[in-house]
Amino acid sequence: MGSWPSVNDVLRQRVSSALSQALENHSRQIFALLRRVRPLIATRRFGVVTRADDVRAVLADHSHFTVPFYNRKMSEISGPFILGLDDTPLYQRDHAALRGAIRPADVPRLAAATLAAARDHVAAADGEIDIVSQLVDPTVDRVIAEYFGTSGPDTATQVRWSREIFQQIFLNVTNSAAPRQRALAAAAEMRPYLDAQIATRRAALNEGDRVPDDVLTRLLQHPPEEGGLHDIAVRHNLIGLIAGWIPTVSKAFAGAVNELLGRPSELERTQQAARAGDQELVGRYVFEALRFQPQTWALLRSCAAECTLAAGTRRATRFRGGSTVLVATQSAMFDKLAFSAPDEFRIDRPFEDYLHFGHGLHMCFGREINRVHLPALAVALFEGPRVARAGGRAGQMAWDGPYPASLTVTFATATSK
């Protein structure tokens, strides 16, 4: 399983490097042991939460478990964004504005747009396709350009911007200098590019010109005096949305496909569902595969004030104010008290039980979009000839730091489908 190196950097700071390396190589086994013998760990500076009930409790308790380290980095790079804000008036204003622009009624449109774009990329493949650089990244870039109204200069640039910014805000927890400098450089390119797009759309609206019904238009149509956002705040939120969307969808899709490629029976059933056009069933395979290879296996929170988790139980543990808490979301999804037969690959699990998109105040803003976005990508990949892992190194997941760089699959000929 691919891991997020920066989380391990935190562990190297807070506990022994030996435990950190063991956790990197054997995370599922170690968390299984912790869930049995020490499900909650708390020291003066660091804590670990492993069971499903406790993970959900921490993520839902945004008064005690907060996200100040994200906000500081966002403010430096792009400006405030809801994923880095605690429950403040600024959070409530921006969240309401985004909810007004990104609507539940848009979800079918996004599913269709994703499927169409992904099909185009699969159709252009000649017997094989790199699912990262040739499928998921250009598909997501195209969908964002159409839906948000903020196309990047090109896919490679948009992907680079989003990855550099995301890494600094969410992954560089040790504040290493190199990721920060790359993110600052990316943001310095991205901000004026978005400013120009916002200004052009604002001018068109002021002139009464016909404009697309996209997220950018919706944000600009709602004036600040009525709870809307100023143009700079629009830019802040667009950067947050783009940077949060591309890297996570790319890693999630690559991880799910990689897991399915290692499970021939499940892969064949996924292809059968895709060929039948059953996107909901395909989604069940994708989200269960993602439980084994998630886009992130843990989230970080800061304990704002001393509190006790699991009060009244044998595992009751006091967490110190100011401590950093690792919230092990993948471990929670292997907790047998919450997931029946957790080591089995099962597609009958309720979508709401998964923690792929977090929980509570900072649950992924695009959760319902990704609920159709990822399956649509999978339908396009799997609805045709038999898919197999490419031979040699090309068929193994390659990494660019915390991000998947490539994973190539082949398509069987029509006669051998």
Secondary structure, DSSP 8 states (H G I E B T S, - for coil): ----HHHHHHHHHHS-HHHHHHHHHSHHHHHHHHHHH-SEEE-SSEEEE-SHHHHHHHHH-TTTEE-HHHHHHHHHHT---GGG--SSHHHHHHHHHHHHHS-GGGHHHHHHHHHHHHHHHHHT-SSEEEIIIIIIHHHHHHHHHHHHS---SSHHHHHHHHHHHHIIIII-TT--HHHHHHHHHHHHHHHHHHHHHHHHHHHHHHHT-----SHHHHHHHS-GGGT---HHHHHHHHHHHHHHHHHHHHHHHHHHHHHHHT-HHHHHHHHHHHHTT-HHHHHHHHHHHHHHS-S-S-EEEEE-S-EEESTTSTT-EEE-TT-EEEE-HHHHTT-TTTSSSTTS--S-S-GGG--TT--GGGS-TTHHHHHHHHHHHHHHHHSSS-EEE-SGGGGS-EEETTEEEE-EEEE--GGG-
